[in-house]
Amino acid sequence: MIADKVQTLLLFGATGDLARRMLLPSLYGLDADGLLPPSLKIVATARTDHDDEAYRAIARKALAEHVPADFYAPLMAERFVKRLSYIPLDAKDSKGFAKLAERIDPAKGLAIFLSTAPTLFEPMIEGLAAASLTGPKVRMALEKPLGSDLQSSCEINDAVAAAFPEQRTFRIDHYLGKETVQNLLALRFANVMFEPLWNSTHIDHVEISVSETIGLEGRGDYYDGAGALRDMVQNHMLQLLALVAMEPPSSYDATAVRDEKVKVLRSLRPAKASDVVTGQYDGYAEELGRASDIETFVALKAHVDNWRWAGVPFWLRTGKNLPERRTEIVIQFKCVPYSIFATRGATTQPNSLVIAIQPDENIQLQLMAKTPGLDRDGIRLREVPLNLGLANAFADHRRRIAYERLLLDLIEGDPTLFVRRDEVEAQWQWIDGVRQALGEAKVQPESYAAGSWGPSAARTLTKKSGVSWDD
Ligand code: BG6
Protein backbone atom coordinates (compact mmCIF):
# COMPACT_ATOMS: atom_id res chain seq x y z
CA MET A 1 0.00 0.00 0.00
CA ILE A 2 1.23 3.51 -0.81
CA ALA A 3 0.79 5.37 2.44
CA ASP A 4 1.53 8.99 1.49
CA LYS A 5 -1.36 11.36 1.21
CA VAL A 6 -1.18 13.50 -1.90
CA GLN A 7 -1.15 17.28 -1.73
CA THR A 8 -2.88 17.89 -5.06
CA LEU A 9 -5.88 16.33 -6.72
CA LEU A 10 -6.11 17.01 -10.45
CA LEU A 11 -9.58 16.52 -11.90
CA PHE A 12 -9.96 16.08 -15.63
CA GLY A 13 -13.52 16.47 -16.90
CA ALA A 14 -14.19 18.87 -14.02
CA THR A 15 -17.22 20.54 -15.60
CA GLY A 16 -18.90 17.25 -16.52
CA ASP A 17 -21.93 15.56 -15.06
CA LEU A 18 -20.01 13.16 -12.81
CA ALA A 19 -17.91 15.96 -11.34
CA ARG A 20 -20.94 18.12 -10.58
CA ARG A 21 -23.24 15.39 -9.28
CA MET A 22 -20.77 13.13 -7.47
CA LEU A 23 -17.13 14.23 -7.25
CA LEU A 24 -17.52 17.79 -5.95
CA PRO A 25 -20.25 16.82 -3.43
CA SER A 26 -18.09 13.89 -2.26
CA LEU A 27 -15.02 16.08 -1.81
CA TYR A 28 -17.17 18.62 0.02
CA GLY A 29 -18.41 15.83 2.33
CA LEU A 30 -14.87 14.72 3.10
CA ASP A 31 -13.78 18.30 3.70
CA ALA A 32 -16.74 19.01 5.97
CA ASP A 33 -15.80 15.97 8.07
CA GLY A 34 -12.18 17.11 8.29
CA LEU A 35 -10.90 14.13 6.29
CA LEU A 36 -9.04 15.91 3.49
CA PRO A 37 -5.38 16.76 4.08
CA PRO A 38 -5.53 20.43 5.23
CA SER A 39 -3.20 21.57 2.47
CA LEU A 40 -4.90 19.55 -0.32
CA LYS A 41 -5.41 21.67 -3.43
CA ILE A 42 -7.89 20.60 -6.08
CA VAL A 43 -6.94 21.63 -9.60
CA ALA A 44 -9.88 21.33 -11.96
CA THR A 45 -9.51 21.17 -15.69
CA ALA A 46 -11.71 20.85 -18.76
CA ARG A 47 -11.82 22.35 -22.23
CA THR A 48 -14.10 25.27 -21.49
CA ASP A 49 -12.45 28.59 -20.80
CA HIS A 50 -13.07 29.56 -17.17
CA ASP A 51 -10.95 31.26 -14.56
CA ASP A 52 -10.73 30.17 -10.92
CA GLU A 53 -13.66 32.33 -9.83
CA ALA A 54 -15.95 31.15 -12.64
CA TYR A 55 -15.21 27.52 -11.78
CA ARG A 56 -15.80 28.15 -8.08
CA ALA A 57 -19.22 29.52 -9.02
CA ILE A 58 -19.93 26.29 -10.94
CA ALA A 59 -18.82 24.29 -7.92
CA ARG A 60 -20.96 26.33 -5.48
CA LYS A 61 -24.01 25.69 -7.67
CA ALA A 62 -23.22 21.97 -7.93
CA LEU A 63 -22.90 21.69 -4.15
CA ALA A 64 -26.12 23.59 -3.50
CA GLU A 65 -27.93 21.29 -5.91
CA HIS A 66 -26.40 17.92 -5.08
CA VAL A 67 -25.33 17.90 -1.44
CA PRO A 68 -28.23 16.65 0.71
CA ALA A 69 -29.96 19.69 2.26
CA ASP A 70 -29.36 18.58 5.86
CA PHE A 71 -25.62 18.40 5.25
CA TYR A 72 -25.17 21.50 3.14
CA ALA A 73 -23.71 24.52 4.95
CA PRO A 74 -22.89 27.64 2.89
CA LEU A 75 -19.90 28.53 5.10
CA MET A 76 -18.49 25.04 4.68
CA ALA A 77 -19.05 25.29 0.92
CA GLU A 78 -17.11 28.58 0.88
CA ARG A 79 -14.24 26.98 2.75
CA PHE A 80 -14.27 24.07 0.31
CA VAL A 81 -14.31 26.09 -2.92
CA LYS A 82 -11.16 27.94 -1.78
CA ARG A 83 -9.30 24.68 -2.42
CA LEU A 84 -10.33 24.81 -6.07
CA SER A 85 -8.51 26.35 -8.97
CA TYR A 86 -9.18 25.91 -12.68
CA ILE A 87 -6.96 25.57 -15.73
CA PRO A 88 -8.61 25.25 -19.16
CA LEU A 89 -6.98 22.53 -21.20
CA ASP A 90 -7.48 20.91 -24.54
CA ALA A 91 -6.27 17.39 -23.83
CA LYS A 92 -5.24 16.95 -27.45
CA ASP A 93 -2.90 19.93 -27.29
CA SER A 94 0.22 18.72 -25.50
CA LYS A 95 1.48 22.32 -24.95
CA GLY A 96 -1.39 22.95 -22.54
CA PHE A 97 0.04 20.48 -20.05
CA ALA A 98 3.00 22.77 -19.34
CA LYS A 99 0.53 25.17 -17.71
CA LEU A 100 -0.53 22.39 -15.35
CA ALA A 101 3.07 21.68 -14.45
CA GLU A 102 3.55 25.36 -13.49
CA ARG A 103 0.89 25.02 -10.81
CA ILE A 104 1.49 21.47 -9.59
CA ASP A 105 4.49 19.98 -7.83
CA PRO A 106 4.24 16.20 -8.40
CA ALA A 107 7.02 15.56 -5.89
CA LYS A 108 4.58 16.56 -3.15
CA GLY A 109 2.15 13.83 -4.20
CA LEU A 110 -0.47 14.10 -6.92
CA ALA A 111 -3.65 12.12 -7.60
CA ILE A 112 -5.11 12.48 -11.09
CA PHE A 113 -8.74 11.60 -11.74
CA LEU A 114 -9.69 11.05 -15.39
CA SER A 115 -13.42 11.47 -15.81
CA THR A 116 -13.38 12.01 -19.54
CA ALA A 117 -14.07 10.13 -22.76
CA PRO A 118 -11.63 7.19 -22.99
CA THR A 119 -10.52 8.43 -26.41
CA LEU A 120 -8.74 11.20 -24.49
CA PHE A 121 -6.91 8.85 -22.12
CA GLU A 122 -3.95 8.33 -24.41
CA PRO A 123 -3.27 11.96 -25.36
CA MET A 124 -3.77 12.96 -21.73
CA ILE A 125 -1.27 10.46 -20.48
CA GLU A 126 1.22 11.52 -23.14
CA GLY A 127 0.67 15.17 -22.21
CA LEU A 128 1.13 14.41 -18.51
CA ALA A 129 4.30 12.45 -19.21
CA ALA A 130 5.71 15.23 -21.39
CA ALA A 131 5.05 17.73 -18.59
CA SER A 132 6.72 15.40 -16.02
CA LEU A 133 3.47 14.88 -14.15
CA THR A 134 3.84 11.10 -13.93
CA GLY A 135 6.58 10.64 -11.34
CA PRO A 136 6.74 8.10 -8.49
CA LYS A 137 4.41 10.13 -6.28
CA VAL A 138 1.65 10.40 -8.87
CA ARG A 139 -1.42 8.14 -8.91
CA MET A 140 -3.94 7.81 -11.70
CA ALA A 141 -7.64 7.07 -11.25
CA LEU A 142 -9.73 6.12 -14.27
CA GLU A 143 -13.48 6.09 -14.70
CA LYS A 144 -15.30 3.65 -16.94
CA PRO A 145 -15.81 2.85 -19.73
CA LEU A 146 -12.38 1.24 -19.82
CA GLY A 147 -12.81 -0.10 -23.33
CA SER A 148 -15.66 -1.80 -25.12
CA ASP A 149 -14.08 -5.26 -25.34
CA LEU A 150 -10.97 -7.07 -24.17
CA GLN A 151 -8.79 -5.70 -26.94
CA SER A 152 -9.71 -2.04 -26.49
CA SER A 153 -9.45 -2.47 -22.72
CA CYS A 154 -5.93 -3.87 -23.10
CA GLU A 155 -5.02 -0.92 -25.32
CA ILE A 156 -6.17 1.53 -22.65
CA ASN A 157 -4.40 -0.44 -19.94
CA ASP A 158 -1.19 -0.49 -22.01
CA ALA A 159 -1.35 3.26 -22.59
CA VAL A 160 -1.83 3.85 -18.86
CA ALA A 161 0.88 1.34 -17.94
CA ALA A 162 3.38 3.21 -20.14
CA ALA A 163 3.31 6.01 -17.56
CA PHE A 164 1.80 4.52 -14.38
CA PRO A 165 2.74 1.15 -12.91
CA GLU A 166 -0.19 -1.01 -11.77
CA GLN A 167 0.23 -0.16 -8.07
CA ARG A 168 -0.34 3.52 -8.91
CA THR A 169 -3.32 2.87 -11.22
CA PHE A 170 -6.73 3.10 -9.56
CA ARG A 171 -9.57 1.78 -11.76
CA ILE A 172 -12.92 2.86 -10.43
CA ASP A 173 -16.01 0.71 -10.12
CA HIS A 174 -18.23 2.92 -8.01
CA TYR A 175 -20.17 -0.11 -6.71
CA LEU A 176 -17.11 -1.00 -4.63
CA GLY A 177 -17.44 2.36 -2.88
CA LYS A 178 -20.96 1.52 -1.70
CA GLU A 179 -21.15 0.75 2.00
CA THR A 180 -23.51 -2.19 1.52
CA VAL A 181 -21.25 -3.74 -1.09
CA GLN A 182 -18.31 -3.63 1.33
CA ASN A 183 -20.66 -5.02 3.93
CA LEU A 184 -20.85 -8.22 1.89
CA LEU A 185 -17.31 -8.92 3.04
CA ALA A 186 -18.25 -8.24 6.66
CA LEU A 187 -21.31 -10.47 6.39
CA ARG A 188 -19.31 -13.34 4.92
CA PHE A 189 -16.05 -13.05 6.79
CA ALA A 190 -16.89 -11.44 10.15
CA ASN A 191 -19.61 -13.94 11.02
CA VAL A 192 -19.15 -17.60 11.68
CA MET A 193 -22.53 -18.96 10.62
CA PHE A 194 -22.61 -18.27 6.89
CA GLU A 195 -19.28 -19.52 5.62
CA PRO A 196 -19.84 -23.24 6.39
CA LEU A 197 -23.06 -23.07 4.34
CA TRP A 198 -21.65 -20.91 1.56
CA ASN A 199 -21.16 -23.60 -1.09
CA SER A 200 -22.88 -25.95 -3.49
CA THR A 201 -23.81 -28.41 -0.73
CA HIS A 202 -26.19 -25.89 0.81
CA ILE A 203 -26.84 -23.20 -1.79
CA ASP A 204 -29.23 -23.90 -4.65
CA HIS A 205 -28.68 -20.73 -6.63
CA VAL A 206 -27.75 -17.05 -6.34
CA GLU A 207 -29.64 -14.13 -7.87
CA ILE A 208 -28.02 -10.76 -8.44
CA SER A 209 -30.30 -8.14 -9.79
CA VAL A 210 -29.87 -4.44 -10.48
CA SER A 211 -33.08 -2.90 -11.69
CA GLU A 212 -33.34 0.74 -12.63
CA THR A 213 -36.37 2.90 -13.35
CA ILE A 214 -34.42 5.41 -15.42
CA GLY A 215 -33.98 5.28 -19.19
CA LEU A 216 -31.30 6.97 -21.25
CA GLU A 217 -31.17 10.27 -19.36
CA GLY A 218 -29.49 12.05 -22.25
CA ARG A 219 -26.57 9.55 -22.37
CA GLY A 220 -27.74 7.97 -25.61
CA ASP A 221 -24.46 8.40 -27.46
CA TYR A 222 -22.52 6.49 -24.85
CA TYR A 223 -25.22 4.00 -23.85
CA ASP A 224 -26.13 2.91 -27.34
CA GLY A 225 -22.52 1.91 -27.91
CA ALA A 226 -22.52 -0.13 -24.72
CA GLY A 227 -25.87 -1.67 -23.73
CA ALA A 228 -26.72 -3.39 -20.47
CA LEU A 229 -24.11 -6.14 -20.81
CA ARG A 230 -21.19 -3.78 -21.10
CA ASP A 231 -22.62 -0.88 -19.06
CA MET A 232 -23.65 -2.91 -15.98
CA VAL A 233 -22.79 -6.61 -16.15
CA GLN A 234 -19.14 -6.29 -17.25
CA ASN A 235 -18.28 -4.17 -14.23
CA HIS A 236 -20.70 -3.72 -11.33
CA MET A 237 -22.51 -7.05 -11.53
CA LEU A 238 -19.41 -9.16 -12.04
CA GLN A 239 -17.80 -7.39 -9.09
CA LEU A 240 -20.83 -8.28 -6.95
CA LEU A 241 -20.64 -11.85 -8.19
CA ALA A 242 -16.92 -12.01 -7.36
CA LEU A 243 -17.50 -10.74 -3.82
CA VAL A 244 -20.25 -13.31 -3.27
CA ALA A 245 -18.28 -16.21 -4.74
CA MET A 246 -14.68 -15.57 -3.71
CA GLU A 247 -12.71 -17.64 -1.23
CA PRO A 248 -11.84 -15.99 2.08
CA PRO A 249 -8.83 -13.73 1.44
CA SER A 250 -5.99 -14.08 3.92
CA SER A 251 -6.38 -10.43 4.95
CA TYR A 252 -8.34 -7.33 4.02
CA ASP A 253 -5.67 -5.88 1.81
CA ALA A 254 -5.45 -4.95 -1.85
CA THR A 255 -3.47 -7.94 -3.04
CA ALA A 256 -5.27 -10.62 -1.03
CA VAL A 257 -8.80 -9.39 -1.85
CA ARG A 258 -8.13 -8.83 -5.53
CA ASP A 259 -6.29 -12.14 -5.91
CA GLU A 260 -9.42 -13.94 -4.71
CA LYS A 261 -11.78 -11.93 -6.90
CA VAL A 262 -9.77 -12.54 -10.04
CA LYS A 263 -9.79 -16.30 -9.44
CA VAL A 264 -13.59 -16.22 -9.49
CA LEU A 265 -13.71 -14.09 -12.62
CA ARG A 266 -11.37 -16.48 -14.37
CA SER A 267 -13.54 -19.44 -13.32
CA LEU A 268 -16.64 -18.12 -15.07
CA ARG A 269 -17.84 -20.68 -17.58
CA PRO A 270 -18.21 -19.30 -21.12
CA ALA A 271 -21.92 -18.55 -21.51
CA LYS A 272 -24.20 -20.14 -24.09
CA ALA A 273 -26.66 -18.00 -26.03
CA SER A 274 -29.51 -20.15 -24.69
CA ASP A 275 -28.62 -18.96 -21.16
CA VAL A 276 -29.08 -15.30 -22.02
CA VAL A 277 -32.14 -13.14 -22.70
CA THR A 278 -31.78 -9.56 -23.88
CA GLY A 279 -34.47 -6.93 -24.18
CA GLN A 280 -35.06 -3.37 -25.25
CA TYR A 281 -37.76 -1.21 -23.71
CA ASP A 282 -40.51 0.17 -25.93
CA GLY A 283 -39.76 3.76 -26.80
CA TYR A 284 -35.96 3.37 -26.66
CA ALA A 285 -35.49 4.12 -30.37
CA GLU A 286 -37.67 7.25 -30.10
CA GLU A 287 -35.69 8.43 -27.07
CA LEU A 288 -32.42 7.75 -28.88
CA GLY A 289 -33.62 9.29 -32.14
CA ARG A 290 -32.73 6.29 -34.30
CA ALA A 291 -33.34 2.57 -34.59
CA SER A 292 -31.00 0.42 -32.56
CA ASP A 293 -30.55 -3.20 -31.61
CA ILE A 294 -28.71 -2.54 -28.36
CA GLU A 295 -30.04 -4.24 -25.23
CA THR A 296 -31.39 -2.22 -22.29
CA PHE A 297 -32.12 -5.40 -20.36
CA VAL A 298 -30.24 -8.62 -19.86
CA ALA A 299 -30.91 -11.73 -17.80
CA LEU A 300 -28.45 -14.58 -17.83
CA LYS A 301 -27.25 -17.69 -16.10
CA ALA A 302 -23.59 -17.80 -15.12
CA HIS A 303 -21.57 -20.60 -13.57
CA VAL A 304 -18.42 -20.39 -11.50
CA ASP A 305 -16.60 -23.58 -12.35
CA ASN A 306 -14.75 -24.51 -9.19
CA TRP A 307 -15.24 -26.89 -6.27
CA ARG A 308 -17.21 -24.50 -4.10
CA TRP A 309 -19.76 -23.56 -6.74
CA ALA A 310 -20.06 -26.62 -8.96
CA GLY A 311 -23.61 -26.80 -10.30
CA VAL A 312 -24.82 -23.57 -8.62
CA PRO A 313 -26.27 -21.11 -11.15
CA PHE A 314 -25.71 -17.40 -10.62
CA TRP A 315 -28.66 -15.60 -12.19
CA LEU A 316 -27.89 -12.04 -13.19
CA ARG A 317 -30.51 -9.54 -14.26
CA THR A 318 -30.33 -5.84 -14.97
CA GLY A 319 -32.32 -3.38 -17.00
CA LYS A 320 -33.46 0.16 -17.53
CA ASN A 321 -37.05 1.31 -17.31
CA LEU A 322 -38.06 -1.49 -14.93
CA PRO A 323 -40.73 -1.02 -12.25
CA GLU A 324 -38.40 -0.38 -9.31
CA ARG A 325 -34.91 0.82 -8.50
CA ARG A 326 -33.47 -2.08 -6.57
CA THR A 327 -30.07 -3.74 -6.26
CA GLU A 328 -30.29 -7.01 -4.45
CA ILE A 329 -28.49 -10.30 -3.98
CA VAL A 330 -30.50 -13.38 -3.03
CA ILE A 331 -28.72 -16.46 -1.70
CA GLN A 332 -31.22 -19.25 -2.09
CA PHE A 333 -30.37 -22.18 0.16
CA LYS A 334 -31.46 -25.77 -0.47
CA CYS A 335 -34.31 -27.53 1.30
CA VAL A 336 -33.69 -29.33 4.58
CA PRO A 337 -32.52 -32.85 3.68
CA TYR A 338 -35.56 -34.44 5.30
CA SER A 339 -38.65 -32.83 6.80
CA ILE A 340 -39.86 -34.28 10.09
CA PHE A 341 -43.03 -32.20 9.64
CA ALA A 342 -44.16 -33.85 6.41
CA THR A 343 -46.16 -36.50 8.28
CA ARG A 344 -48.00 -33.66 10.07
CA GLY A 345 -49.01 -32.07 6.80
CA ALA A 346 -46.53 -29.18 6.91
CA THR A 347 -44.30 -28.07 4.08
CA THR A 348 -40.98 -26.36 4.58
CA GLN A 349 -39.58 -23.67 2.32
CA PRO A 350 -35.85 -23.44 1.74
CA ASN A 351 -34.18 -20.56 3.57
CA SER A 352 -33.00 -17.53 1.70
CA LEU A 353 -30.73 -14.65 2.53
CA VAL A 354 -31.68 -11.40 0.84
CA ILE A 355 -28.99 -8.75 0.78
CA ALA A 356 -30.59 -5.48 -0.30
CA ILE A 357 -27.95 -3.04 -1.46
CA GLN A 358 -30.04 -0.08 -2.62
CA PRO A 359 -32.18 1.88 -2.15
CA ASP A 360 -32.83 -0.02 1.12
CA GLU A 361 -29.77 -1.28 2.94
CA ASN A 362 -30.95 -4.33 4.62
CA ILE A 363 -30.15 -7.96 5.19
CA GLN A 364 -33.00 -10.40 5.61
CA LEU A 365 -32.81 -14.08 6.45
CA GLN A 366 -36.00 -15.97 5.69
CA LEU A 367 -36.48 -18.67 8.31
CA MET A 368 -39.24 -21.21 8.85
CA ALA A 369 -41.30 -20.84 12.03
CA LYS A 370 -44.32 -22.60 13.44
CA THR A 371 -47.56 -20.70 13.14
CA PRO A 372 -49.00 -20.39 16.68
CA GLY A 373 -51.87 -22.77 17.36
CA LEU A 374 -52.80 -26.14 18.83
CA ASP A 375 -52.19 -27.93 15.55
CA ARG A 376 -55.31 -30.12 15.63
CA ASP A 377 -55.40 -30.00 11.79
CA GLY A 378 -51.68 -30.50 11.42
CA ILE A 379 -48.70 -28.30 11.94
CA ARG A 380 -48.44 -25.14 9.94
CA LEU A 381 -45.07 -23.63 9.18
CA ARG A 382 -44.47 -20.21 7.71
CA GLU A 383 -41.52 -18.19 6.48
CA VAL A 384 -40.67 -15.29 8.76
CA PRO A 385 -37.94 -12.73 8.10
CA LEU A 386 -35.07 -12.11 10.46
CA ASN A 387 -34.43 -8.51 9.55
CA LEU A 388 -31.32 -6.44 9.86
CA GLY A 389 -32.12 -2.90 8.77
CA LEU A 390 -28.66 -1.41 8.40
CA ALA A 391 -30.00 2.14 8.07
CA ASN A 392 -31.62 1.79 11.52
CA ALA A 393 -28.78 -0.12 13.13
CA PHE A 394 -26.40 2.65 12.09
CA ALA A 395 -28.84 5.56 12.20
CA ASP A 396 -26.19 7.80 13.76
CA HIS A 397 -23.87 7.38 10.76
CA ARG A 398 -24.14 9.63 7.72
CA ARG A 399 -24.84 7.76 4.50
CA ARG A 400 -22.03 8.67 2.21
CA ILE A 401 -21.78 8.85 -1.57
CA ALA A 402 -19.74 5.89 -2.89
CA TYR A 403 -17.21 8.34 -4.36
CA GLU A 404 -16.37 9.76 -0.93
CA ARG A 405 -14.80 6.47 0.03
CA LEU A 406 -13.08 6.04 -3.33
CA LEU A 407 -11.70 9.59 -3.50
CA LEU A 408 -10.35 9.35 0.05
CA ASP A 409 -8.74 5.99 -0.71
CA LEU A 410 -7.18 7.51 -3.82
CA ILE A 411 -5.86 10.50 -1.90
CA GLU A 412 -4.47 8.22 0.81
CA GLY A 413 -3.22 5.56 -1.64
CA ASP A 414 -5.24 2.47 -0.70
CA PRO A 415 -6.09 0.44 -3.84
CA THR A 416 -8.16 -2.33 -2.13
CA LEU A 417 -11.48 -1.08 -3.50
CA PHE A 418 -10.19 -0.42 -7.02
CA VAL A 419 -10.20 -2.90 -9.86
CA ARG A 420 -6.90 -4.45 -10.85
CA ARG A 421 -5.92 -4.91 -14.50
CA ASP A 422 -6.23 -8.69 -14.41
CA GLU A 423 -9.76 -8.39 -12.98
CA VAL A 424 -10.96 -5.95 -15.60
CA GLU A 425 -9.49 -8.09 -18.36
CA ALA A 426 -11.05 -11.29 -17.00
CA GLN A 427 -14.39 -9.44 -16.89
CA TRP A 428 -14.03 -8.38 -20.51
CA GLN A 429 -12.96 -11.81 -21.63
CA TRP A 430 -16.15 -13.31 -20.24
CA ILE A 431 -18.38 -10.53 -21.60
CA ASP A 432 -16.78 -10.81 -25.04
CA GLY A 433 -17.68 -14.52 -24.94
CA VAL A 434 -21.31 -13.73 -24.10
CA ARG A 435 -21.51 -11.19 -26.90
CA GLN A 436 -19.91 -13.55 -29.36
CA ALA A 437 -22.35 -16.33 -28.43
CA LEU A 438 -25.29 -13.94 -28.88
CA GLY A 439 -23.91 -12.75 -32.21
CA GLU A 440 -23.37 -16.25 -33.55
CA ALA A 441 -26.89 -17.28 -32.53
CA LYS A 442 -28.17 -14.00 -34.09
CA VAL A 443 -30.06 -13.14 -30.89
CA GLN A 444 -31.86 -9.81 -31.05
CA PRO A 445 -33.22 -8.02 -27.97
CA GLU A 446 -36.90 -8.68 -27.39
CA SER A 447 -39.03 -5.64 -26.74
CA TYR A 448 -40.60 -5.08 -23.32
CA ALA A 449 -43.05 -2.55 -22.02
CA ALA A 450 -41.38 0.32 -20.16
CA GLY A 451 -42.12 -0.18 -16.47
CA SER A 452 -42.35 -3.98 -16.74
CA TRP A 453 -39.86 -6.57 -15.47
CA GLY A 454 -38.39 -7.10 -18.96
CA PRO A 455 -39.27 -9.59 -21.69
CA SER A 456 -41.30 -12.63 -20.66
CA ALA A 457 -38.48 -14.82 -21.97
CA ALA A 458 -36.45 -13.74 -18.91
CA ARG A 459 -39.00 -15.43 -16.66
CA THR A 460 -39.15 -18.51 -18.90
CA LEU A 461 -35.35 -18.74 -18.73
CA THR A 462 -35.32 -19.09 -14.94
CA LYS A 463 -38.54 -21.13 -14.75
CA LYS A 464 -36.89 -23.88 -16.79
CA SER A 465 -34.59 -24.31 -13.78
CA GLY A 466 -37.45 -24.07 -11.27
CA VAL A 467 -36.32 -20.60 -10.16
CA SER A 468 -38.34 -17.38 -10.09
CA TRP A 469 -36.92 -13.90 -9.74
CA ASP A 470 -37.47 -12.11 -6.46
CA ASP A 471 -39.76 -9.44 -8.05
C1 BG6 B 1 -23.29 3.40 -14.18
C2 BG6 B 1 -23.99 3.10 -15.48
O1 BG6 B 1 -22.03 2.80 -14.16
O2 BG6 B 1 -24.07 2.88 -13.10
C3 BG6 B 1 -25.39 3.69 -15.48
O3 BG6 B 1 -23.24 3.66 -16.55
C4 BG6 B 1 -26.17 3.22 -14.27
O4 BG6 B 1 -26.08 3.35 -16.67
C5 BG6 B 1 -25.36 3.46 -13.00
O5 BG6 B 1 -27.39 3.95 -14.23
C6 BG6 B 1 -26.04 2.83 -11.81
O6 BG6 B 1 -25.38 3.24 -10.64
P1 BG6 B 1 -26.16 3.30 -9.28
O7 BG6 B 1 -25.11 3.68 -8.28
O8 BG6 B 1 -27.24 4.34 -9.43
O9 BG6 B 1 -26.74 1.95 -9.06
Residues whose N, C-alpha, C, O or C-beta is under 5 A from the ligand:
A	BS01	BG6	D231
